[in-house]
């Protein structure tokens, strides 16, 4: 776990919810006035990090570094063992690689003001593509529009990573091969691509479902169905012209690949 990032996150949360960041070592009660800071901080940690801290635990933690250790011990993990802090560190790495200018990368920083100085820039598109490729799932535009702060983005990515387990089911004896493969591809699109069920039809072109995620989807299909489908048969772009394959075409390609195996 990226333990050095946890105090950094807590500083940002404390500043946003209480009005100023705590110092690392000084006792927490000595740094604030009034009696409402503890319930406010406890509520903020629940809302931002999904961590439940009791007043007694907060008192025992004493300093921000002590609170950081406590928070780390309570953070949930995705199937790959990553916590929100791990995702936060990964996102920071991707963002700093894509953006050349100075940024305020803190938990409560906003994308359009603190990170993306030029709101018409394509940098945000490149960052989203980097996230999709690294994490292995599609991020729909409607979800991107809801990501206003770094913290919201990290919570979204971590939550999606918790939903990503996909295992091919055993086909029922009374279901034909074509239908079974279609149903499983539909599940894959819904889980990994967050594509609405009603949008997934045999005649639907994959380019309409996966405008930015088709390379990752192609890899997912090869692994899930244990088939070797040439990339050009799935979805390619050449000379600026898209060749789109329908979902029905993909089902037929998988069946024929399995028949040849």
N, C-alpha and C positions, 0 to 999 in steps of 0.2 A: 504494500500500500504506500502511496505517496504521502507519508506522514507530515512532511514539511509543508504540504499544501493546506492541511487542515487548519492550522492557526491563521493562515492567510484568508481562508474562507470565513472563519469566525470573526476576524477583524471587519471584513466587509459587511457581514450580517449585523454585527453590533452597531456599526456606524449607521446603517440604514434604518434599524429598528429602534435604537436607543439614542442615537445622535452623535456618537463618537466611538472610535475604536479603542478597545482596551489595550493597555500595555501587556506584555507577555507574562511578566513575573509577579507584578504587584497584586495583592488580594483584590478580588473583584469588588467587594462592597466599599473598599476605600476609594474607588475610582469614580463612583457615582453618588449622586444625592437623590433622596426620595426613596419611596418603598416600592415603586412599581417596576423597577428595572428587572427584577428577577422573574416575575410572571411574564413580562414582555419578552425577555430573552428566551425563556422556556417555550413560549408560543412561537417565536421566530424559528427556533431550531426544529420544532415539530413541522412547521409549514415549509421551511426551506430544505431541510435535510431528512425529514421523516423520522427524526430521532426523538424519543421520549426521555426527558430528563426531569427528575423529581426535584423539588426544592431542597431536600436533604442532600441529594447527590451534588447539586450545584454548590451547596455550602461546603461539602467535603472537597470538591474540586479546587476551591480557593482561587487559583489564578487561571488566566486564559490558557496557559499551557496544560494545566491540570484538566481543564474542561476539554481541551483538544484530545487528550488521551482518552477521556471518558467517551467523547463523541465517536472516536475511531472504533472503540470496542463495541459500539451499538449500531454502527452502520450496516445495513443489509447489503448483500452481494448478489450479482446476477449469476447465471449458470457458469460463466467463465471466471468467477471469483472476483469480479471488479465491483468496487463500491462507487458511490457518487464522486468521491474524491479522486479516484483513479480516472474516471471519465472526464472530470474537470481538468486534470493534468494533461490528458490526451488532447482534449479540445484546444487547450492553450497552445500546445505544440503545433497542431495543425494550423491554427489561426496565425501564429507568429511566422510560420513558414510561408503563408500566402500573402501576408500584409507586410509591406516594407516600412510603413510609417510607425511612429510610436503609438501605442494603444494603452488604454486603461483596462487591463484584463483582471477584473475582480468579479466576485460572485454576483454582485448587484449591478455590474456595468451593463449598459444598454448597447445593443448592436449598432444602431444607426447614429448614435451620438459619440460613444466612447471607443468603438472599434472601427466601424466603416465610416470614414470621414466623408467620402463621396457616395451619396445615396444612389447615384446612377451607375456606380461601378459594378463590374462583373466579378469583383472579388468575393462577394457573398455567394455567388453561384459556385465558384471554385471551391470555397470552403465547404459548402453542402455536398458537392461531389466527393471531396476528400473524406467527409464523414461517412457517406454512403459506402464508399469503397472499403474504408477501414473497418466499419462495423458490420457490413454485409447485409444491409437492408435499405429499402427505398424510403426517402423522406418526402412525402407529398407536399406540394406547394401550400396547401391549406394549413399544414402543420408548421411549415416554415414561417408563415405569417403570424402565427401565435407565439413565436419565440422572440420576445422583446428583450430579455436579459440573458446574461450568461447562465445564471442559475436555472432559469426556465428551460434553456436549451439542454443543460446537463441532466436535469430531471427527466426531460422527454427522452433523451438518448438512452439513459440508464433504464427507464421503464420499458422502452422498446426492446432493449437488449435482453430483458427478462422474459420477453414473450417469444423469443426467436427459435425455440426448440422445434424442429420439424423432423419427424421420422415417418418414413413411408409406411403406410399401413398394409396389412395383408389383404389381398383382394378377396371379396366374398365369392363363393362358388357360383352364384346366380347373376353375377355382374360381368358383362363383356369387358374385354381388355381395353377397348377404346374408351368406354364410359369410366372405368376405374382410373385410367391415366388422366382423363379430363378432371375428375373429381379431385385427384391428388394435386394436379397443377393448380386448380382453383384454390385449394387449401394453402399451397405454397405462396401463391400471389397474395392471399389475404393475410397470411402470417408475416412473410418476409417483406412484401411490398405494400401492405396495408391498402390493397385495392378493394373497393366495395364489391360485395358478392354480385350485385345486380349488373355490374359492369363487365363481368367475366362470362362471355358467351363464345361458342365455337367460332363464330364469324368475326369476333373482335380481333383487330390487328394488335400485335404485341407492342408495336411502337406507340399506340395510343394509351396502353396501360403503363408502360415503363419508359417514359421519355428520356430518363437519365440513368436508368439502372440496368440496362439490358445486358451489359457485359457481366455484371455480377449474377444476374438471373441465369444467363447461359451456364455459368459455372455451377450454380445451384442445381440446375436441371441435370447436368452431367453426373454430379455426385449423388443426388437423390435417387435417380433412376438407373444409375450405373450404366450409362450409355455414352458412346463417343459420337456426338453429333458435330459435324464440321461447323465451325463458327459461321461460315458464309451461308449456311442453310437456315440459320436462326434469325438473325437480324443484323444487317450490315449497312454501313454508310460508305459510299464511294462517290467521289466527284460531286459531293454536295447533294446527292440524290439518295433518298432512303428507299431501301427495299424492305417492305414490311411483310412479315409472315403472320398469318392468322393463328389463333389458338388451335383451330382444327388442323391446320397444317402441321403444327408442332406435335400434336397428338399422333398424327400419322407417321411423322418422322421417328418418334420414339418407338412406336409399334414396329416399324420396319427395321429399326436398328436392333431391337430385341430379337426379331425373327431371324436376322442375319447372324446374331451372336451364337 
